[in-house]
């Protein structure tokens, strides 16, 4: 990890390595210790994939505190795993139950800090792809053969020359965005059609295969709330490059581009960040469209895995279009969930069961939809400087825990003084309250407590009643943080 000057990150990686080594020789509570190892492996996998710019943002006071807090939990985990290396007979027969409880507690603590703290919230806003998290000590398997895209009407193979011409040689003026491993350009094809061209950069065959997987998923989709793919380009060009000895050698330049419909009105991210001011009626229409698109995907056994505001584009009529199937998962017919060792998507929007245990289901998308819905409502709030002097506004702290706490408190007494009057009026408050509660329902801790997208659509239409809300895990965790850590049970050592 070149360019890392931040000691907190290095400390976390060092402790994680110690835990991994210690688990190899534990004498009891093996299952609990291996669960700790898996959690810690996912923490370090996320950290190791960050670029230098992201690492630079982690040097602030808030991030330093969040990382140090996480390191404390990892140190506690290491202490417990080390204790499990001892083979004291008295400890084994009388302390295993207490040790299991303490290991489970520290595991939950790591899980909470990984997802709910500033650690995940303020940093991980870009799509990541980390594969083979547990494979460091395993023998490397041969790479799988490259899957070939299915050819259908309306989906074509472009030459790289065509796409260079369409984007004026991928000029900066035509650049309209960036993704986890791609840059997006606006282009005009020879026949005059305006398109979006996503130029991918990848280093490993596994990443290339994932791109082809995305093609095979996306070209079979056909829905008004899904961005339509138009074609792709994959060319390998032989070139001469200077090696370290200053000699010209033969090398390959790989070019992979994905071409899709151009969306002229930006994304949901623009609305949430305030660069587009639209009223509640328009926002509600967008929310309904996202729900319809996700329901269609789930009916097609596709889990998007990276639903977030920047992946919801807006067409010329401000209809939402879900885009970027680069990390999507295709489930088998009749399969509700699966488990992956890889970690793909945007950590801020990852459901906890996937972020910490690798469990994938349609409910992962429901979780991300819930956060996006809450962000959409929260972005309408009135700022403190524009609020009436007598207004009593719910406290808000930046980050996902703060967002969820704000929504949980605000929906108790939804009133006009909470929101910018340019965004909504009194007659819309009940719809806003219902959407707040729906957003909170979608991010329930347990996947089984989240609604399916079909139910979400009915709830948005007020056709079925929302179940009673539990206090969100984020609110409970924030309260625990403010009250201080729970005292551990005394261990029988």
C-alpha positions as CSV (number, residue, x, y, z in Angstrom):
1,X,0.0,0.0,0.0
2,X,2.2,2.8,-1.3
3,X,1.8,6.2,0.0
4,X,0.2,5.3,3.4
5,X,1.5,7.6,6.1
6,X,-1.3,7.0,8.5
7,X,-0.3,4.8,11.4
8,X,-3.8,3.7,12.3
9,X,-4.2,1.8,9.0
10,X,-0.9,0.1,9.4
11,X,-1.8,-0.8,13.0
12,X,-5.1,-2.4,11.9
13,X,-3.3,-4.5,9.2
14,X,-0.6,-5.6,11.7
15,X,-3.2,-6.7,14.3
16,X,-5.2,-8.5,11.6
17,X,-2.1,-10.5,10.6
18,X,-1.4,-11.5,14.2
19,X,-5.0,-12.7,14.6
20,X,-4.8,-14.7,11.4
21,X,-1.6,-16.4,12.6
22,X,-2.9,-17.0,16.2
23,X,-6.1,-18.7,14.9
24,X,-4.0,-21.4,13.3
25,X,-3.1,-22.8,16.8
26,X,-6.1,-22.2,18.9
27,X,-7.0,-25.2,21.2
28,X,-10.7,-24.4,21.9
29,X,-13.5,-22.1,20.7
30,X,-12.2,-22.7,17.2
31,X,-15.4,-21.9,15.4
32,X,-15.7,-18.5,17.2
33,X,-12.1,-17.7,16.5
34,X,-12.4,-18.5,12.9
35,X,-15.5,-16.2,12.7
36,X,-13.3,-13.4,14.1
37,X,-10.7,-14.2,11.5
38,X,-13.2,-13.9,8.7
39,X,-14.5,-10.6,10.0
40,X,-11.0,-9.2,10.3
41,X,-10.1,-10.4,6.8
42,X,-12.9,-8.4,5.4
43,X,-11.8,-5.3,7.3
44,X,-8.3,-5.5,5.9
45,X,-9.5,-6.4,2.4
46,X,-11.5,-3.1,2.3
47,X,-8.6,-1.1,3.6
48,X,-6.0,-2.6,1.2
49,X,-8.0,-1.7,-1.9
50,X,-8.1,2.1,-1.1
51,X,-6.2,4.4,-3.3
52,X,-3.8,7.2,-2.1
53,X,-6.4,9.9,-2.5
54,X,-8.8,8.1,-0.3
55,X,-6.1,7.4,2.3
56,X,-5.3,11.1,2.4
57,X,-8.9,11.8,3.5
58,X,-8.5,9.4,6.4
59,X,-6.0,11.7,8.2
60,X,-8.7,13.9,9.7
61,X,-9.4,13.9,13.4
62,X,-12.8,12.1,13.0
63,X,-11.3,9.4,10.9
64,X,-8.3,9.0,13.2
65,X,-10.6,8.5,16.1
66,X,-12.7,6.0,14.1
67,X,-9.7,3.9,13.1
68,X,-8.2,4.0,16.5
69,X,-11.5,2.8,17.9
70,X,-11.6,-0.1,15.5
71,X,-8.0,-0.9,16.3
72,X,-9.0,-1.2,20.0
73,X,-11.6,-3.8,19.2
74,X,-9.1,-5.7,17.0
75,X,-6.6,-5.7,19.9
76,X,-9.3,-7.1,22.2
77,X,-10.0,-9.8,19.6
78,X,-6.3,-10.7,19.4
79,X,-6.1,-11.0,23.2
80,X,-9.1,-13.4,23.3
81,X,-7.8,-15.5,20.4
82,X,-4.4,-15.7,22.1
83,X,-6.2,-17.0,25.3
84,X,-7.8,-19.7,23.2
85,X,-4.3,-21.0,22.3
86,X,-3.9,-22.1,25.9
87,X,-4.8,-25.7,26.7
88,X,-5.3,-25.3,30.4
89,X,-7.8,-28.1,31.3
90,X,-9.7,-26.0,33.9
91,X,-10.1,-23.2,31.3
92,X,-11.3,-25.6,28.6
93,X,-14.0,-27.2,30.7
94,X,-15.2,-24.2,32.7
95,X,-14.3,-21.1,30.6
96,X,-15.4,-22.1,27.0
97,X,-18.9,-20.8,27.4
98,X,-17.8,-17.5,28.8
99,X,-15.1,-17.2,26.2
100,X,-17.6,-17.9,23.4
101,X,-19.8,-15.2,24.7
102,X,-16.9,-12.7,24.9
103,X,-15.7,-13.6,21.4
104,X,-19.2,-13.1,20.0
105,X,-19.4,-9.7,21.7
106,X,-16.1,-8.5,20.3
107,X,-17.2,-9.8,16.9
108,X,-20.4,-7.7,17.1
109,X,-18.3,-4.8,18.1
110,X,-16.0,-5.1,15.1
111,X,-19.1,-5.5,12.9
112,X,-20.8,-2.4,14.3
113,X,-17.7,-0.2,13.9
114,X,-17.0,-1.5,10.4
115,X,-20.4,-0.5,9.1
116,X,-21.8,2.2,11.3
117,X,-18.8,4.3,12.3
118,X,-17.1,7.1,10.4
119,X,-14.8,4.3,9.2
120,X,-17.3,3.1,6.6
121,X,-19.5,6.1,6.3
122,X,-17.1,8.9,5.4
123,X,-14.7,7.1,3.3
124,X,-16.1,4.3,1.2
125,X,-18.3,6.0,-1.4
126,X,-16.7,4.4,-4.5
127,X,-17.3,1.0,-5.9
128,X,-14.6,-1.6,-4.9
129,X,-13.8,-5.1,-6.1
130,X,-11.9,-7.3,-3.7
131,X,-11.7,-11.0,-4.7
132,X,-10.4,-14.1,-2.9
133,X,-10.3,-12.4,0.6
134,X,-9.4,-15.7,2.2
135,X,-7.1,-17.0,-0.5
136,X,-3.8,-15.6,0.8
137,X,-2.7,-19.0,2.2
138,X,-4.5,-21.1,-0.3
139,X,-3.1,-22.4,-3.6
140,X,-4.0,-20.2,-6.5
141,X,-6.6,-21.8,-8.9
142,X,-6.2,-21.5,-12.7
143,X,-8.1,-18.5,-14.1
144,X,-11.5,-19.4,-15.5
145,X,-12.0,-19.1,-19.3
146,X,-13.3,-15.8,-20.5
147,X,-17.1,-15.9,-20.9
148,X,-18.3,-14.6,-24.3
149,X,-21.1,-12.1,-24.5
150,X,-24.4,-13.1,-26.1
151,X,-25.2,-11.4,-29.4
152,X,-28.7,-10.0,-29.6
153,X,-30.5,-7.4,-31.8
154,X,-29.5,-3.8,-30.9
155,X,-26.3,-4.8,-29.1
156,X,-23.2,-4.4,-31.3
157,X,-19.4,-4.6,-31.1
158,X,-17.7,-1.3,-31.7
159,X,-14.1,-0.8,-32.8
160,X,-11.9,1.3,-30.5
161,X,-11.3,3.6,-33.5
162,X,-15.1,4.4,-33.6
163,X,-15.2,5.2,-29.9
164,X,-12.1,7.4,-30.0
165,X,-13.8,9.4,-32.8
166,X,-17.0,9.6,-30.9
167,X,-15.3,11.0,-27.8
168,X,-12.7,13.2,-29.6
169,X,-10.0,10.8,-28.4
170,X,-11.5,10.5,-25.0
171,X,-11.0,14.2,-24.3
172,X,-11.4,15.7,-20.9
173,X,-14.2,17.9,-22.2
174,X,-16.3,14.8,-22.9
175,X,-15.6,13.2,-19.5
176,X,-18.8,13.0,-17.5
177,X,-17.9,10.8,-14.6
178,X,-15.8,8.1,-13.0
179,X,-16.6,4.7,-11.4
180,X,-14.7,2.2,-9.3
181,X,-12.5,1.0,-12.3
182,X,-13.8,3.1,-15.2
183,X,-14.1,6.5,-16.7
184,X,-17.3,7.6,-18.4
185,X,-17.4,9.8,-21.5
186,X,-20.2,11.4,-23.5
187,X,-19.8,10.4,-27.1
188,X,-21.5,11.0,-30.5
189,X,-21.5,8.1,-32.9
190,X,-21.1,8.5,-36.6
191,X,-24.8,8.3,-37.2
192,X,-25.4,11.1,-34.7
193,X,-26.6,9.1,-31.7
194,X,-25.5,10.5,-28.3
195,X,-24.2,7.7,-26.0
196,X,-22.3,7.2,-22.8
197,X,-19.0,5.3,-23.2
198,X,-17.5,3.7,-20.1
199,X,-13.8,3.0,-20.6
200,X,-12.6,0.2,-18.2
201,X,-9.2,-0.2,-16.7
202,X,-8.3,-3.6,-15.3
203,X,-5.2,-5.4,-14.3
204,X,-6.3,-9.0,-13.8
205,X,-8.2,-11.6,-15.8
206,X,-10.8,-11.9,-13.0
207,X,-11.7,-8.3,-13.6
208,X,-12.0,-8.9,-17.3
209,X,-14.3,-11.9,-16.7
210,X,-16.4,-9.7,-14.4
211,X,-16.9,-7.2,-17.2
212,X,-18.1,-10.0,-19.5
213,X,-20.4,-11.3,-16.7
214,X,-21.9,-7.8,-16.5
215,X,-22.5,-7.7,-20.2
216,X,-24.2,-11.1,-20.1
217,X,-26.5,-9.9,-17.3
218,X,-27.3,-6.4,-18.7
219,X,-28.0,-7.2,-22.3
220,X,-30.9,-9.5,-21.3
221,X,-32.6,-6.8,-19.3
222,X,-35.5,-4.7,-20.7
223,X,-37.3,-2.3,-18.4
224,X,-38.1,1.4,-18.5
225,X,-36.1,2.0,-15.3
226,X,-33.0,0.2,-16.4
227,X,-30.3,1.9,-18.6
228,X,-30.2,0.2,-22.0
229,X,-26.9,-1.3,-23.1
230,X,-26.0,-0.6,-26.8
231,X,-22.7,-2.4,-27.3
232,X,-19.1,-2.9,-26.3
233,X,-15.5,-2.8,-27.5
234,X,-12.7,-5.1,-26.6
235,X,-9.4,-4.8,-28.5
236,X,-5.9,-5.9,-27.8
237,X,-3.3,-3.9,-29.6
238,X,0.4,-4.9,-29.9
239,X,2.7,-2.0,-29.1
240,X,6.3,-1.3,-28.3
241,X,7.2,0.0,-24.9
242,X,10.4,0.8,-23.1
243,X,11.4,-1.7,-20.4
244,X,13.4,-1.0,-17.2
245,X,16.6,-1.4,-19.2
246,X,15.6,1.3,-21.6
247,X,15.0,-1.2,-24.4
248,X,11.9,-1.5,-26.6
249,X,9.9,-4.7,-26.0
250,X,6.6,-6.0,-27.3
251,X,3.6,-5.4,-25.0
252,X,-0.2,-5.4,-25.2
253,X,-2.6,-2.5,-24.8
254,X,-6.0,-3.7,-23.8
255,X,-9.0,-1.5,-24.5
256,X,-12.4,-2.4,-23.1
257,X,-15.4,0.0,-23.4
258,X,-19.1,-0.4,-22.7
259,X,-21.6,1.7,-24.6
260,X,-25.0,2.6,-23.3
261,X,-27.8,5.1,-23.5
262,X,-26.9,8.7,-22.5
263,X,-28.8,10.2,-19.6
264,X,-28.9,14.0,-19.9
265,X,-30.1,14.9,-16.4
266,X,-27.4,13.6,-14.2
267,X,-28.0,11.3,-11.3
268,X,-29.8,11.1,-7.9
269,X,-26.5,12.1,-6.4
270,X,-26.9,15.5,-7.9
271,X,-30.3,15.9,-6.3
272,X,-29.1,14.7,-2.9
273,X,-26.0,16.9,-3.0
274,X,-28.2,19.9,-3.8
275,X,-27.0,20.7,-7.3
276,X,-30.5,19.9,-8.6
277,X,-33.4,21.3,-6.6
278,X,-36.6,19.4,-7.3
279,X,-39.8,19.1,-5.3
280,X,-41.2,16.2,-3.4
281,X,-43.6,15.1,-6.2
282,X,-40.6,14.7,-8.6
283,X,-38.6,12.9,-5.9
284,X,-41.4,10.6,-5.1
285,X,-41.8,9.7,-8.8
286,X,-38.1,8.9,-8.9
287,X,-38.3,6.8,-5.8
288,X,-41.2,4.8,-7.2
289,X,-39.3,4.3,-10.5
290,X,-36.2,2.9,-8.6
291,X,-38.5,0.5,-6.7
292,X,-40.0,-0.7,-10.0
293,X,-36.6,-1.2,-11.6
294,X,-35.3,-3.2,-8.6
295,X,-38.4,-5.3,-8.5
296,X,-37.9,-6.2,-12.1
297,X,-34.2,-7.1,-11.5
298,X,-35.2,-9.3,-8.6
299,X,-37.8,-11.0,-10.6
300,X,-35.1,-11.8,-13.1
301,X,-32.9,-13.2,-10.3
302,X,-30.4,-10.3,-10.5
303,X,-29.0,-8.7,-7.4
304,X,-27.5,-5.4,-8.4
305,X,-25.1,-5.2,-5.4
306,X,-24.2,-1.5,-5.9
307,X,-27.4,0.5,-5.6
308,X,-26.5,4.1,-4.6
309,X,-27.5,7.6,-5.8
310,X,-24.7,7.9,-8.4
311,X,-26.0,4.7,-10.0
312,X,-29.5,6.1,-10.5
313,X,-29.4,8.2,-13.7
314,X,-32.1,10.5,-14.9
315,X,-33.4,10.6,-18.5
316,X,-34.8,13.5,-20.4
317,X,-38.1,13.2,-18.6
318,X,-36.5,12.8,-15.1
319,X,-37.3,9.1,-15.0
320,X,-34.8,7.1,-13.0
321,X,-32.7,4.5,-14.8
322,X,-30.6,2.0,-12.8
323,X,-27.1,1.6,-14.3
324,X,-23.7,-0.1,-13.7
325,X,-24.1,-3.9,-13.5
326,X,-20.3,-4.3,-13.1
327,X,-20.7,-6.2,-9.7
328,X,-24.2,-7.6,-10.2
329,X,-24.9,-11.2,-9.1
330,X,-27.2,-13.6,-11.0
331,X,-28.9,-16.0,-8.7
332,X,-30.2,-19.4,-9.9
333,X,-34.0,-19.9,-10.3
334,X,-35.4,-20.7,-6.9
335,X,-32.3,-19.5,-5.1
336,X,-32.9,-16.9,-2.4
337,X,-29.3,-16.3,-1.2
338,X,-25.7,-17.2,-1.7
339,X,-22.3,-16.5,0.0
340,X,-19.2,-15.0,-1.6
341,X,-15.8,-14.5,-0.2
342,X,-15.3,-11.6,-2.6
343,X,-16.2,-8.0,-1.5
344,X,-17.7,-5.9,-4.3
345,X,-19.8,-2.8,-4.3
346,X,-19.7,0.4,-2.2
347,X,-19.2,-0.3,1.5
348,X,-21.4,2.6,2.7
349,X,-24.4,1.0,1.0
350,X,-23.5,-2.7,1.8
351,X,-25.9,-4.6,4.0
352,X,-24.2,-5.7,7.2
353,X,-24.7,-9.4,6.5
354,X,-22.8,-9.0,3.2
355,X,-20.1,-6.6,4.5
356,X,-19.2,-8.8,7.4
357,X,-20.2,-12.3,6.4
358,X,-20.5,-12.4,2.6
359,X,-24.2,-13.3,2.6
360,X,-25.9,-12.1,-0.6
361,X,-29.6,-11.9,-1.3
362,X,-32.1,-9.6,-2.8
363,X,-32.4,-8.0,0.6
364,X,-28.9,-6.5,0.1
365,X,-30.5,-4.3,-2.7
366,X,-33.4,-3.5,-0.4
367,X,-31.0,-2.2,2.2
368,X,-29.2,0.1,-0.3
369,X,-32.6,1.3,-1.6
370,X,-33.6,2.2,2.0
371,X,-30.5,4.3,2.5
372,X,-31.0,6.0,-0.8
373,X,-34.6,6.8,0.1
374,X,-33.6,8.3,3.5
375,X,-30.9,10.4,1.8
376,X,-33.4,11.7,-0.7
377,X,-35.7,12.9,2.1
378,X,-32.9,14.2,4.2
379,X,-31.6,16.4,1.4
380,X,-34.9,18.3,1.6
381,X,-34.3,19.4,5.2
382,X,-34.0,23.1,5.9
383,X,-30.6,24.3,7.0
384,X,-30.2,25.7,10.5
385,X,-29.4,29.2,9.2
386,X,-32.7,29.3,7.2
387,X,-34.9,27.7,9.9
388,X,-37.2,29.8,12.0
389,X,-35.6,30.9,15.3
390,X,-38.3,29.0,17.3
391,X,-37.9,25.8,15.2
392,X,-37.0,22.6,17.1
393,X,-34.9,20.6,14.6
394,X,-33.8,17.0,15.2
395,X,-30.1,16.8,15.8
396,X,-28.1,15.6,12.8
397,X,-24.6,14.3,12.6
398,X,-22.9,13.5,9.3
399,X,-22.7,9.9,8.2
400,X,-25.1,7.0,8.0
401,X,-25.7,6.6,11.7
402,X,-26.5,10.3,11.9
403,X,-28.8,10.0,8.9
404,X,-30.7,7.1,10.4
405,X,-31.0,8.7,13.8
406,X,-32.3,11.9,12.2
407,X,-34.9,10.0,10.2
408,X,-36.0,8.0,13.3
409,X,-36.4,11.2,15.3
410,X,-37.9,13.3,12.6
411,X,-40.6,10.9,11.5
412,X,-42.1,11.0,15.1
413,X,-43.2,14.6,14.4
414,X,-43.0,15.3,10.7
415,X,-43.8,19.0,10.2
416,X,-43.2,21.7,7.7
417,X,-40.5,23.5,9.7
418,X,-38.2,20.5,9.1
419,X,-38.1,21.0,5.3
420,X,-37.2,23.6,2.7
421,X,-40.6,25.0,1.7
422,X,-39.4,25.0,-2.0
423,X,-39.3,21.2,-1.8
424,X,-42.7,20.3,-0.3
425,X,-45.9,21.6,1.1
426,X,-48.2,20.7,4.1
427,X,-50.3,18.2,2.0
428,X,-47.3,16.0,1.3
429,X,-46.1,15.5,4.9
430,X,-47.9,12.2,5.4
431,X,-46.3,10.8,2.2
432,X,-42.9,11.9,3.5
433,X,-43.5,10.4,6.9
434,X,-44.5,7.1,5.3
435,X,-41.4,7.1,3.1
436,X,-39.2,7.8,6.1
437,X,-40.7,4.8,7.9
438,X,-40.3,2.7,4.8
439,X,-36.7,3.7,4.4
440,X,-36.0,2.7,8.1
441,X,-37.9,-0.6,7.5
442,X,-35.6,-1.4,4.5
443,X,-32.4,-1.0,6.5
444,X,-33.5,-3.4,9.3
445,X,-30.6,-5.3,10.8
446,X,-32.0,-8.7,9.9
447,X,-32.7,-9.4,6.2
448,X,-35.9,-11.2,7.1
449,X,-37.3,-8.0,8.6
450,X,-36.8,-6.0,5.4
451,X,-39.7,-6.0,2.8
452,X,-39.3,-7.5,-0.7
453,X,-39.3,-4.9,-3.4
454,X,-42.8,-6.0,-4.5
455,X,-44.0,-5.0,-1.0
456,X,-42.1,-1.8,-1.1
457,X,-44.0,-0.8,-4.2
458,X,-47.3,-1.5,-2.5
459,X,-46.2,0.4,0.6
460,X,-45.2,3.4,-1.5
461,X,-48.7,3.4,-3.0
462,X,-50.2,3.1,0.5
463,X,-51.9,-0.2,-0.5
464,X,-50.6,-2.1,2.5
465,X,-49.8,-0.9,6.0
466,X,-46.2,-0.7,7.2
467,X,-45.3,-2.9,10.1
468,X,-44.3,-1.4,13.4
469,X,-40.7,-0.1,13.4
470,X,-38.0,-1.4,15.7
471,X,-35.4,1.0,17.0
472,X,-32.8,0.9,14.2
473,X,-29.5,-0.8,14.9
474,X,-27.8,2.5,14.0
475,X,-29.6,4.4,16.7
476,X,-28.9,1.7,19.3
477,X,-25.2,1.6,18.3
478,X,-24.9,5.4,18.5
479,X,-26.4,5.3,21.9
480,X,-24.0,2.6,23.0
481,X,-21.1,4.7,21.7
482,X,-22.3,7.7,23.7
483,X,-22.9,5.7,26.8
484,X,-19.5,3.9,26.6
485,X,-18.6,0.2,26.0
486,X,-20.5,-2.5,27.9
487,X,-18.5,-4.1,30.6
488,X,-17.4,-7.6,29.6
489,X,-18.5,-10.6,31.6
490,X,-15.8,-12.0,33.9
491,X,-14.0,-14.9,32.1
492,X,-13.1,-18.1,33.9
493,X,-9.4,-18.2,33.2
